[in-house]
């Protein structure tokens, strides 16, 4: 296949490039630094700075994962604009360009997040459920998905990947936690009862590959393991995997003061279920947190 990726130099994008190069696909990555793409994604991957460079390439699939990190700094006005433009505006630009291509791809797999639902509390969330709250993260994900779904009007199959917390041996969510937890300074955040939908990086890559190959799947898919964990239990499990205790909680007030509205991502959560993936026949390799953390510890 000829595959175009946005966000290809990120954690998930790099792993996808590795898998798809091994499978013999031809890959292009749309990037602001196209010269860096071969070094980060593989020497056989071509970086492009402008989509027009691919006008004459007959693409089979587009995988849209671009987006500035959402949880690494408070949501100031300028940060909100960056988060919006790097997801919604970029996707709009991508779909507009696809509309001009004579040979359109068969499928667009577009990123999203379980934050689409907002803070779900104790409610079990499946893909057919409506958003629970209307915070900024939810608004961002809703607009991101809506901008991608426009591609259906072009005759392109669109699959939306609502990703949870991606667990990887290097980078991602655990990279931010490890320094404190390795010192025995980790613990629950807030009251620790909020649900954390997580997924092992290998399952994340496998499910995107699955959505690429299954020609009859479309719409939203919760990309998270079948057994989410409460924040306090996640903290204990991760500390245990490092051979450390987890007894230093972070008070909710401290998070609210330090992070502002961003703290809602940490103090809220989603008890999300991958119902549509399971119904489509996808099998998770890591469906329990202990198994996932044990694998990552040995990676």
DRENLO-172416 format. One line per 5 residues: number of its first residue (from 1); their letters; for each residue x, y, z of N, C-alpha, C, CB. Coordinates in steps of 0.001 Angstrom, whole numbers, plus 500000, padded with zeros to 6 digits. Glycine has a CB too. Example, Ala and Ser with C-alpha at 12.3 -4.5 7.8 and 13.67 -1.06 7.14 Angstrom:
<nodes>
1 = as = 513190 494310 507800 512300 495500 507800 513200 496700 507800 511308 495527 509046; 512850 497750 507080 513670 498940 507140 512900 500030 507870 514084 499402 505725
</nodes>
This chain:
<nodes>
1 = xxxxx = 500826 498798 500000 500000 500000 500000 500862 501255 500000 499065 500004 501208; 500348 502319 499447 500916 503655 499579 500170 504367 500706 500819 504459 498228; 500889 504719 501783 500256 505260 502980 500885 506601 503342 500377 504269 504158; 500037 507598 503581 500461 508889 504092 500109 508983 505560 499816 510040 503300; 501068 509431 506381 500817 509654 507798 501040 511111 508143 501712 508758 508659
6 = xxxxx = 500182 511657 508994 500476 512901 509693 500768 512508 511143 499274 513949 509585; 501616 513285 511811 502017 512885 513158 502904 511658 513138 500797 512620 514013; 503551 511405 512016 504347 510182 511866 505602 510145 512693 504715 510000 510455; 506086 511305 513163 507302 511319 513963 507021 511189 515457 508071 512587 513700; 505741 511055 515836 505377 510868 517235 505520 509427 517682 503967 511329 517467
11 = xxxxx = 505157 509174 518922 505308 507845 519517 504585 506774 518706 504786 507848 520949; 503308 506992 518419 502517 506008 517681 502945 505974 516219 501013 506325 517790; 503181 507142 515634 503558 507211 514233 504844 506472 513931 503691 508634 513814; 505846 506630 514776 507115 505940 514552 506940 504425 514621 508156 506396 515579; 506139 503975 515578 505904 502539 515714 505131 501990 514520 505146 502244 517009
16 = xxxxx = 504177 502770 514008 503438 502354 512817 504365 502253 511612 502296 503335 512523; 505244 503241 511451 506183 503208 510334 507039 501951 510389 507071 504456 510342; 507518 501602 511557 508345 500401 511691 507569 499168 511252 508831 500235 513140; 506331 499029 511724 505524 497857 511370 505232 497817 509876 504212 497854 512158; 504832 498942 509324 504390 498941 507933 505560 498850 506964 503579 500187 507643
21 = xxxxx = 506739 499328 507352 507917 499101 506523 508242 497609 506473 509124 499902 507059; 508119 496950 507620 508367 495504 507673 507378 494746 506793 508277 494996 509122; 506167 495294 506643 505149 494656 505805 505296 495006 504326 503770 495052 506281; 506236 495905 504006 506499 496230 502619 505709 497396 502054 506240 495060 501809; 505037 498180 502895 504280 499331 502411 505223 500502 502089 503225 499759 503459
26 = xxxxx = 504772 501384 501223 505492 502619 500919 504879 503738 501765 505426 502961 499379; 505732 504496 502452 505250 505452 503442 505752 506863 503169 505671 505018 504830; 504839 507822 503380 505172 509239 503365 504678 509844 504675 504542 509968 502123; 505435 510797 505218 505038 511502 506440 505012 512995 506154 506006 511180 507623; 503843 513606 506366 503702 515062 506227 504205 515692 507519 502202 515484 505927
31 = xxxxx = 505222 516542 507402 505884 517058 508596 506397 518467 508358 507034 516141 509014; 506469 519255 509437 507075 520588 509349 508586 520489 509188 506733 521419 510594; 509158 519336 509521 510606 519114 509363 510809 517840 508544 511329 519004 510764; 510500 517873 507250 510549 516647 506448 511930 515998 506394 510095 516945 505053; 512996 516808 506534 514344 516241 506497 514632 515362 507711 515374 517353 506415
36 = xxxxx = 513859 515530 508799 514065 514727 510002 513348 513383 509924 513590 515490 511225; 512403 513258 508997 511550 512066 508949 512328 510768 508757 510548 512207 507840; 513256 510673 507781 513970 509399 507617 514758 508983 508860 514911 509492 506439; 515288 509960 509585 516062 509638 510791 515165 509120 511913 516833 510871 511271; 513942 509633 511987 513056 509280 513099 512118 508127 512761 512242 510486 513511
41 = xxxxx = 511790 507974 511483 510770 506997 511096 511319 505832 510275 509689 507683 510314; 512559 505948 509811 513146 504902 508984 513634 505477 507672 512138 503784 508728; 514766 505017 507213 515389 505591 506029 514537 505451 504778 516720 504951 505798; 513632 504484 504760 512783 504260 503586 511525 505119 503608 512397 502796 503496; 511309 505893 504673 510123 506749 504778 510456 508121 504200 509642 506872 506264
46 = xxxxx = 509581 508641 503370 509795 509934 502724 509063 511043 503476 509328 509888 501260; 509780 512084 503840 509157 513237 504476 508749 514267 503441 510101 513862 505496; 507572 514852 503611 507105 515908 502711 506659 517103 503533 505949 515404 501807; 507021 518296 503082 506625 519507 503781 505331 520086 503266 507699 520527 503675; 504958 519721 502041 503732 520207 501420 502955 519037 500835 504045 521254 500329
51 = xxxxx = 501661 519017 501050 500840 517928 500517 500870 517894 498997 499403 518064 501001; 501097 519030 498371 501122 519079 496910 502202 518188 496319 501328 520499 496445; 503208 517856 497128 504256 516950 496652 503708 515557 496365 505381 516860 497676; 502511 515273 496886 501904 513952 496704 500716 513990 495754 501467 513390 498043; 500564 515084 495035 499411 515217 494138 499298 514066 493149 499494 516519 493382
56 = xxxxx = 500428 513573 492678 500412 512536 491648 500628 511129 492211 501472 512832 490615; 500701 511011 493533 500889 509701 494165 499529 509070 494436 501707 509828 495486; 499267 507868 493923 497981 507197 494208 497996 506572 495604 497684 506105 493141; 497488 507302 496572 497490 506828 497956 496382 505803 498174 497324 508007 498931; 496694 504776 498959 495688 503789 499350 495069 504118 500700 496302 502401 499392
61 = xxxxx = 495836 504784 501572 495348 505068 502929 496027 506314 503469 495599 503865 503874; 495307 507017 504341 495853 508163 505073 495591 507918 506553 495213 509528 504591; 496632 508102 507358 496518 507936 508808 496868 509278 509442 497459 506778 509344; 495883 509898 510075 495992 511267 510562 496133 511283 512086 494767 512092 510126; 497354 511436 512565 497629 511380 514001 498210 512679 514544 498576 510246 514295
66 = xxxxx = 498284 513716 513711 498954 514951 514119 498219 515634 515254 499076 515901 512942; 498986 516308 516092 498395 517069 517194 499446 517396 518244 497235 516289 517832; 499515 518640 518648 500448 519036 519707 500068 518331 521004 500449 520580 519903; 501051 517993 521852 500761 517325 523127 499750 518109 523951 502047 517133 523933; 498752 517405 524474 497655 518110 525139 497868 518284 526636 496368 517377 524906
71 = xxxxx = 498742 517482 527245 498821 517477 528707 500172 517911 529250 498506 516115 529219; 500993 518556 528425 502335 518885 528912 502468 520294 529463 503319 518702 527815; 501399 521123 529346 501446 522482 529909 500025 523020 530035 502317 523432 529020; 499804 524028 530893 498448 524578 531087 497853 525115 529790 498476 525692 532132; 496509 525129 529735 495798 525561 528539 495590 527067 528543 494457 524846 528429
76 = xxxxx = 496651 527794 528262 496515 529232 528064 495771 529471 526750 497914 529937 528057; 495417 530715 526488 494714 531037 525251 495528 530631 524033 494395 532527 525192; 496833 530907 524063 497681 530562 522923 497851 529053 522803 499048 531235 523052; 497885 528363 523947 498028 526904 523891 496770 526257 523334 498338 526337 525284; 495620 526755 523728 494354 526231 523192 494319 526386 521672 493140 526959 523835
81 = xxxxx = 494757 527544 521193 494760 527793 519756 495689 526806 519053 495189 529244 519455; 496856 526564 519638 497793 525600 519049 497199 524201 519024 499112 525591 519826; 496577 523790 520122 495963 522461 520176 494861 522330 519132 495398 522185 521577; 494072 523384 518970 492971 523365 517998 493505 523315 516567 492070 524603 518181; 494448 524196 516269 494971 524267 514901 495711 522999 514499 495894 525460 514759
86 = xxxxx = 496448 522414 515451 497251 521233 515124 496405 519978 514952 498287 520998 516202; 495143 520036 515354 494235 518905 515166 493127 519240 514160 493618 518492 516512; 492291 520175 514526 491101 520476 513721 491472 521145 512404 490141 521374 514504; 492229 522244 512469 492581 522966 511253 493444 522107 510332 493310 524262 511599; 494363 521351 510899 495209 520486 510068 494368 519419 509370 496310 519820 510924
91 = xxxxx = 493407 518840 510090 492549 517822 509484 491686 518423 508390 491667 517162 510544; 491180 519626 508625 490409 520311 507588 491259 520524 506333 489883 521662 508112; 492504 520927 506536 493410 521139 505402 493664 519828 504665 494745 521747 505879; 493842 518756 505428 494089 517448 504839 492903 516986 503998 494389 516427 505930; 491700 517101 504533 490513 516639 503815 490255 517509 502582 489284 516651 504745
96 = xxxxx = 490498 518807 502693 490352 519686 501532 491296 519257 500419 490618 521152 501922; 492525 518923 500769 493485 518448 499765 493030 517120 499168 494889 518295 500386; 492521 516218 499992 492041 514933 499474 490921 515126 498455 491552 514046 500625; 490120 516154 498650 489009 516406 497723 489503 516768 496327 488120 517524 498258; 490747 517244 496229 491288 517644 494927 491962 516496 494190 492273 518771 495105
101 = xxxxx = 492205 515384 494878 492925 514273 494253 491987 513458 493362 493561 513367 495328; 492481 513155 492169 491692 512329 491256 491581 510903 491799 492323 512321 489843; 492711 510369 492288 492720 509031 492886 492684 509200 494400 493982 508200 492434; 491540 508973 494994 491381 509175 496435 491700 507890 497193 489949 509646 496762; 492220 507994 498398 492517 506805 499195 491233 506066 499584 493306 507193 500456
106 = xxxxx = 491384 504805 499889 490234 504001 500294 489800 504318 501724 490559 502518 500167; 490748 504701 502568 490437 504852 503982 491215 506018 504590 490746 503557 504737; 490579 506727 505499 491215 507711 506366 491027 507234 507798 490615 509152 506154; 492132 506935 508470 492104 506602 509896 492555 507849 510635 493022 505352 510240; 491673 508418 511432 491958 509713 512041 491957 509617 513559 490940 510754 511582
111 = xxxxx = 492922 510279 514159 493065 510246 515602 491963 510986 516333 494377 510815 515987; 491742 510582 517552 490850 511238 518492 491280 510737 519866 489312 510933 518187; 490454 510915 520871 490823 510474 522221 489560 510183 523020 491691 511547 522944; 489720 509393 524071 488573 509107 524932 488087 510363 525640 488932 508036 525958; 488894 511428 525598 488447 512709 526112 487230 513242 525378 489558 513705 526031
116 = xxxxx = 486889 512636 524246 485673 512978 523496 484440 512912 524404 485497 512024 522287; 484436 511970 525365 483281 511773 526237 483222 512788 527367 483302 510381 526812; 484325 513491 527634 484386 514316 528825 484603 513437 530051 483104 515153 528975; 484335 513985 531228 484479 513226 532471 483264 512320 532644 484637 514179 533696; 483466 511017 532450 482351 510078 532484 481962 509567 533850 482665 508942 531645
121 = xxxxx = 482726 509920 534893 482406 509428 536228 482399 507912 536283 481066 509963 536675; 481325 507332 536822 481228 505879 536975 480529 505198 535791 480487 505551 538254; 480108 505964 534836 479365 505401 533709 480298 504646 532760 478625 506513 532948; 479900 503449 532369 480651 502692 531374 480363 503284 530000 480284 501174 531421; 481421 503586 529252 481279 504332 528011 481599 503472 526796 482176 505554 528030
126 = xxxxx = 480623 503351 525917 480792 502664 524645 480692 503675 523516 479740 501542 524474; 481072 503250 522321 481150 504186 521204 479811 504810 520832 481716 503493 520012; 478719 504187 521189 477411 504740 520867 476919 505786 521844 476422 503651 520795; 477647 505987 522938 477226 506960 523945 477545 508385 523517 477894 506659 525279; 476749 509323 523983 476979 510740 523716 477996 511295 524714 475648 511537 523789
131 = xxxxx = 478611 512438 524409 479512 513070 525378 478799 513345 526702 480077 514378 524806; 479535 513203 527795 478966 513379 529134 479102 514832 529590 479657 512435 530145; 480253 515417 529358 480494 516810 529719 481000 517559 528499 481504 516919 530890; 481054 518875 528624 481375 519716 527471 482596 520578 527772 480171 520603 527090; 483669 519948 528269 484879 520706 528572 485702 520919 527301 485721 519980 529644
136 = xxxxx = 486826 521602 527429 487628 521932 526252 488133 520686 525545 488801 522810 526645; 488607 519688 526302 489130 518478 525672 488050 517777 524866 489699 517528 526726; 486837 517738 525407 485730 517111 524693 485391 517898 523432 484496 517000 525601; 485296 519219 523539 485012 520056 522376 486075 519861 521292 484936 521537 522790; 487331 519770 521709 488432 519590 520773 488300 518276 520015 489766 519640 521508
141 = xxxxx = 488027 517197 520744 487897 515883 520110 486677 515820 519198 487806 514789 521173; 485581 516425 519623 484365 516420 518796 484632 517123 517471 483187 517105 519540; 485251 518305 517532 485543 519051 516309 486560 518317 515440 486060 520450 516652; 487523 517664 516066 488549 516894 515358 487898 515766 514554 489589 516317 516358; 486989 515047 515200 486296 513958 514514 485396 514496 513398 485466 513141 515515
146 = xxxxx = 484688 515571 513681 483772 516122 512679 484529 516555 511424 482991 517313 513263; 485710 517105 511606 486487 517552 510451 486983 516363 509632 487674 518413 510905; 487214 515224 510273 487659 514030 509552 486511 513350 508821 488309 513048 510513; 485334 513318 509453 484181 512612 508886 483726 513241 507560 483020 512611 509889; 484089 514493 507314 483763 515141 506040 484297 514317 504864 484344 516575 505997
151 = xxxxx = 485384 513575 505080 485978 512765 504012 485030 511684 503516 487267 512129 504494; 484028 511313 504325 483053 510323 503861 482300 510838 502623 482053 509982 504993; 482119 512149 502534 481433 512734 501382 482240 512562 500100 481160 514213 501628; 483524 512228 500239 484392 511997 499084 484444 510519 498705 485802 512507 499374; 483664 509701 499418 483680 508268 499167 484797 507540 499878 483785 508018 497713
156 = xxxxx = 485368 508170 500899 486472 507576 501659 485931 506982 502957 487578 508634 501959; 486313 505760 503247 485950 505135 504532 486728 505826 505646 486246 503588 504523; 486037 506226 506718 486670 506957 507816 486514 506167 509114 486056 508376 507962; 487637 505871 509757 487652 505232 511074 488284 506198 512068 488431 503869 511042; 487653 506375 513215 488092 507317 514239 488632 506549 515438 486933 508251 514665
161 = xxxxx = 489851 506849 515839 490528 506098 516904 490559 506941 518173 491973 505698 516477; 489671 506621 519126 489593 507344 520400 490548 506692 521398 488128 507353 520956; 491757 507219 521434 492840 506587 522179 492816 506961 523659 494176 506971 521575; 493141 505980 524499 493319 506227 525920 494770 506557 526223 492865 505018 526738; 495228 506240 527414 496616 506501 527818 497497 505401 527253 496754 506578 529378
166 = xxxxx = 498433 505777 526382 499278 504799 525711 500488 504495 526591 499723 505314 524314; 500663 503210 526905 501785 502764 527737 502871 502216 526834 501335 501690 528775; 504063 502795 526939 505182 502400 526088 506460 502363 526925 505337 503375 524883; 507456 501578 526496 508698 501500 527277 509497 502792 527243 509557 500369 526768; 509356 503556 526166 510081 504817 526024 509113 505857 525457 511345 504651 525100
171 = xxxxx = 508978 506981 526153 508067 508020 525705 506669 507785 526216 508056 508101 524203; 505781 508713 525883 504383 508579 526250 504114 508874 527721 503911 507204 525923; 502981 508387 528169 502446 508696 529499 503394 508260 530624 501088 508023 529682; 503954 507058 530526 504789 506546 531608 506104 507307 531743 505073 505079 531388; 506564 507904 530658 507811 508664 530730 507684 509825 531708 508203 509184 529342
176 = xxxxx = 506482 510421 531782 506279 511524 532709 506169 511047 534152 505038 512297 532329; 505670 509819 534340 505489 509301 535697 506756 508686 536280 504390 508277 535705; 507576 508094 535433 508660 507238 535925 509640 507916 536864 509408 506696 534780; 510100 509155 536607 511085 509744 537521 510627 509769 538975 511407 511145 537081; 509383 510193 539230 508888 510244 540602 508630 508847 541155 507612 511075 540671
181 = xxxxx = 508001 507996 540362 507666 506663 540844 508929 505829 541096 506754 505953 539838; 509958 506019 540302 511202 505273 540497 511881 505652 541804 512152 505514 539331; 511592 506862 542281 512152 507312 543557 511241 506970 544739 512398 508816 543515; 510129 506308 544473 509180 505990 545528 508323 507168 545926 509901 505479 546724; 508213 508166 545041 507480 509387 545354 506157 509483 544608 508327 510588 545035
186 = xxxxx = 505704 508382 544044 504454 508394 543299 503259 508109 544183 504509 507391 542182; 502082 508279 543622 500855 508000 544351 499651 508436 543540 500863 508697 545713; 498486 508255 544130 497244 508621 543448 497172 510117 543247 496026 508136 544236; 496316 510524 542315 496082 511935 542042 494642 512267 542425 496359 512275 540541; 494486 513291 543232 493163 513586 543764 492691 512457 544662 492161 513818 542629
191 = xxxxx = 491415 512076 544557 490917 510987 545405 491262 509608 544853 489418 511104 545565; 491787 509568 543625 492236 508305 543052 491136 507414 542521 492993 507564 544057; 489889 507865 542546 488784 507018 542112 488474 507163 540615 487548 507343 542922; 489055 508151 539973 488772 508377 538555 489327 507215 537712 489383 509732 538087; 488579 506897 536649 488947 505780 535788 490003 506203 534772 487711 505228 535071
196 = xxxxx = 490945 505304 534526 492020 505554 533576 491962 504499 532467 493408 505540 534289; 491490 504866 531275 491510 503935 530149 492913 503908 529545 490454 504335 529075; 493543 502757 529516 494933 502636 529082 495035 501624 527942 495843 502216 530265; 496173 501651 527244 496420 500664 526194 497929 500492 526008 495743 501093 524855; 498354 499261 525821 499761 498968 525527 500061 499432 524105 500075 497436 525696
201 = xxxxx = 501243 499992 523880 501615 500509 522576 501490 499437 521489 503036 501052 522619; 501803 498188 521802 501710 497124 520791 500269 496909 520346 502286 495812 521339; 499331 496993 521285 497915 496849 520924 497427 498069 520143 497052 496648 522189; 497935 499250 520490 497547 500455 519749 497957 500329 518275 498193 501717 520384; 499174 499868 518046 499662 499708 516673 498881 498602 515973 501181 499393 516659
206 = xxxxx = 498635 497518 516680 497912 496395 516075 496493 496778 515684 497878 495213 517032; 495814 497585 516501 494419 497916 516181 494332 498899 515022 493714 498498 517409; 495296 499798 514904 495303 500692 513746 495547 499892 512471 496379 501792 513908; 496469 498946 512541 496716 498060 511402 495460 497243 511076 497909 497119 511698; 494756 496815 512093 493503 496071 511932 492459 496923 511212 492964 495615 513305
211 = xxxxx = 492306 498177 511632 491335 499071 511002 491720 499378 509556 491216 500374 511799; 493010 499378 509277 493478 499597 507912 493055 498444 507000 495006 499760 507890; 493174 497229 507511 492981 496043 506675 491526 495590 506586 493818 494916 507203; 490716 495930 507585 489320 495492 507581 488480 496490 506790 488776 495344 509033; 488087 496108 505597 487442 497062 504690 486014 497427 505084 487435 496504 503306
216 = xxxxx = 485449 496753 506069 484052 497003 506437 483913 497720 507778 483292 495694 506485; 485000 498259 508325 484922 498942 509622 485027 500449 509402 486046 498447 510588; 484188 501203 510091 484170 502656 509979 483537 503238 511228 483405 503112 508710; 483732 504545 511432 483166 505198 512606 484126 505168 513773 481862 504544 512997; 483642 505472 514992 484520 505583 516161 484836 504232 516808 483887 506492 517186
221 = xxxxx = 486074 504139 517324 486521 502949 518049 487296 503402 519280 487400 502022 517140; 486900 502898 520452 487634 503186 521680 488912 502357 521701 486762 502893 522935; 490060 503040 521613 491358 502364 521595 491900 502297 523014 492362 503094 520655; 491345 501356 523780 491777 501162 525158 491496 499714 525540 491055 502157 526131; 492280 499205 526471 492133 497822 526898 490772 497603 527564 493269 497437 527859
226 = xxxxx = 490297 496356 527602 488954 496081 528135 488806 496313 529639 488583 494670 527829; 489936 496474 530345 489865 496604 531804 490546 497893 532265 490517 495383 532489; 489836 499027 532227 490405 500266 532757 490629 500139 534258 489485 501467 532451; 491505 500980 534784 491823 500946 536209 491529 502293 536844 493293 500561 536431; 491172 502259 538113 491064 503520 538851 492463 504088 539056 490339 503315 540224
231 = xxxxx = 492535 505401 539188 493822 506073 539298 494667 505530 540446 493612 507555 539477; 494063 505308 541617 494818 504804 542758 495362 503404 542495 493945 504798 544005; 494565 502549 541856 495016 501196 541552 496099 501210 540479 493839 500330 541104; 495960 502122 539518 496998 502252 538492 498325 502652 539138 496582 503293 537418; 498275 503633 540050 499494 504089 540714 500151 502955 541502 499182 505267 541645
236 = xxxxx = 499355 502171 542197 499912 501044 542960 500534 500007 542042 498827 500390 543818; 499854 499705 540944 500352 498703 540012 501652 499162 539364 499304 498403 538940; 501715 500419 538972 502929 500910 538328 504089 500951 539312 502694 502298 537733; 503827 501428 540522 504882 501440 541537 505366 500018 541823 504376 502107 542837; 504426 499087 541915 504781 497687 542170 505655 497121 541051 503513 496836 542324
241 = xxxxx = 505377 497506 539819 506173 497012 538696 507609 497531 538750 505525 497415 537374; 507804 498671 539442 509138 499243 539605 509788 498839 540919 509069 500747 539517; 509064 498056 541725 509582 497658 543026 509608 498795 544019 510955 497097 542879; 508629 499702 543907 508589 500881 544770 507208 500998 545415 508928 502168 543964; 507103 501737 546524 505780 502002 547111 505101 503141 546370 505899 502341 548619
246 = xxxxx = 503822 503347 546671 503072 504461 546087 502204 505056 547178 502203 503998 544863; 502789 505929 547972 502061 506434 549141 502070 507960 549249 502650 505843 550396; 502453 508662 548178 502473 510116 548233 501454 510684 547256 503881 510656 547923; 500216 510863 547690 499176 511377 546795 499417 512834 546425 497807 511232 547443; 498885 513218 545277 498917 514621 544844 497525 515193 545087 499345 514763 543319
251 = xxxxx = 497379 516152 545984 496044 516698 546285 495398 517339 545056 496139 517732 547413; 494086 517201 544989 493352 517780 543866 493561 519288 543784 491862 517466 543988; 493586 519955 544929 493739 521407 544943 495058 521824 544303 493658 521940 546377; 496122 521078 544594 497433 521413 544026 497404 521299 542508 498526 520496 544606; 496728 520284 541999 496622 520116 540554 495808 521237 539933 495997 518769 540218
256 = xxxxx = 494710 521621 540593 493859 522690 540058 494593 524019 540040 492577 522816 540881; 495349 524289 541111 496089 525554 541183 497213 525567 540147 496666 525773 542607; 497919 524447 540013 499070 524406 539123 498728 524277 537651 499941 523288 539508; 497625 523585 537340 497332 523271 535947 496076 523930 535406 497211 521808 535791; 495258 524506 536272 494028 525119 535805 493081 524087 535218 494333 526189 534778
261 = xxxxx = 492446 524426 534090 491449 523530 533493 492054 522210 533045 490782 524204 532314; 493350 522212 532717 494035 520975 532332 493932 519913 533422 495504 521258 532021; 493803 520325 534673 493710 519364 535777 492498 518455 535621 493640 520098 537117; 491484 518908 534863 490311 518071 534640 490638 516787 533916 489281 518828 533867; 491681 516804 533070 492098 515572 532388 492605 514545 533379 493181 515870 531351
266 = xxxxx = 493199 515024 534466 493808 514132 535458 492800 513723 536521 495015 514807 536116; 491982 514666 536966 491041 514395 538050 489745 513753 537562 490726 515675 538783; 489480 513869 536264 488345 513184 535655 488826 511932 534935 487598 514117 534679; 487902 511211 534339 488307 510001 533639 487165 509402 532845 488840 508984 534617; 487466 508298 532202 486481 507601 531376 486604 506088 531610 486678 507948 529861
271 = xxxxx = 485504 505480 531953 485460 504023 532055 485065 503480 530681 484450 503547 533178; 485983 503681 529736 485693 503376 528335 485914 501900 528032 486559 504233 527413; 485092 501394 527141 485169 499996 526708 485368 499924 525197 483892 499223 527119; 486236 499029 524726 486489 498890 523284 485449 497993 522623 487896 498323 523038; 484201 498293 522815 483120 497393 522400 483126 497123 520897 481780 497975 522803
276 = xxxxx = 483304 498162 520101 483229 497977 518652 484455 497234 518123 483093 499332 517951; 485615 497436 518727 486793 496675 518317 486611 495190 518591 488038 497190 519037; 486129 494882 519776 485912 493474 520137 484855 492853 519229 485484 493348 521622; 483793 493597 518942 482734 493075 518073 483238 492833 516657 481551 494039 518042; 484237 493633 516242 484798 493486 514892 485795 492343 514797 485469 494774 514465
281 = xxxxx = 486154 491765 515965 487054 490622 515954 488485 490918 516358 487058 490033 514622; 488741 492135 516870 490096 492448 517315 490371 491799 518667 490302 493972 517399; 491581 491261 518829 491983 490623 520081 493130 491401 520707 492390 489149 519845; 492947 491796 521956 494008 492497 522675 495049 491509 523167 493433 493298 523855; 496295 491821 522937 497386 491002 523477 497561 491263 524966 498704 491287 522730
286 = xxxxx = 497363 492510 525371 497509 492895 526785 496177 493460 527263 498670 493947 526983; 495408 492634 527972 494101 493105 528432 494054 493380 529921 493049 492101 528083; 495156 493132 530639 495234 493504 532047 496450 494396 532262 495307 492246 532953; 496344 495310 533212 497416 496270 533443 498692 495584 533905 496985 497304 534467; 498591 494607 534802 499788 493928 535297 500561 493264 534160 499408 492886 536349
291 = xxxxx = 499846 492658 533221 500520 492016 532085 501207 493059 531211 499513 491199 531245; 500541 494176 530992 501132 495230 530167 502383 495801 530824 500112 496349 529915; 502312 496082 532129 503458 496673 532826 504621 495683 532929 503043 497142 534229; 504311 494406 533101 505374 493399 533148 506109 493344 531825 504803 492017 533493; 505379 493432 530726 506012 493425 529407 506863 494649 529207 504971 493340 528312
296 = xxxx = 506387 495798 529614 507130 497043 529430 508371 497072 530319 506234 498252 529733; 508276 496491 531483 509440 496450 532390 510584 495664 531769 509052 495826 533746; 510237 494663 530966 511267 493801 530377 511689 494252 528981 510767 492374 530313; 511065 495336 528494 511358 495797 527117 512738 496456 527049 510267 496800 526631
</nodes>
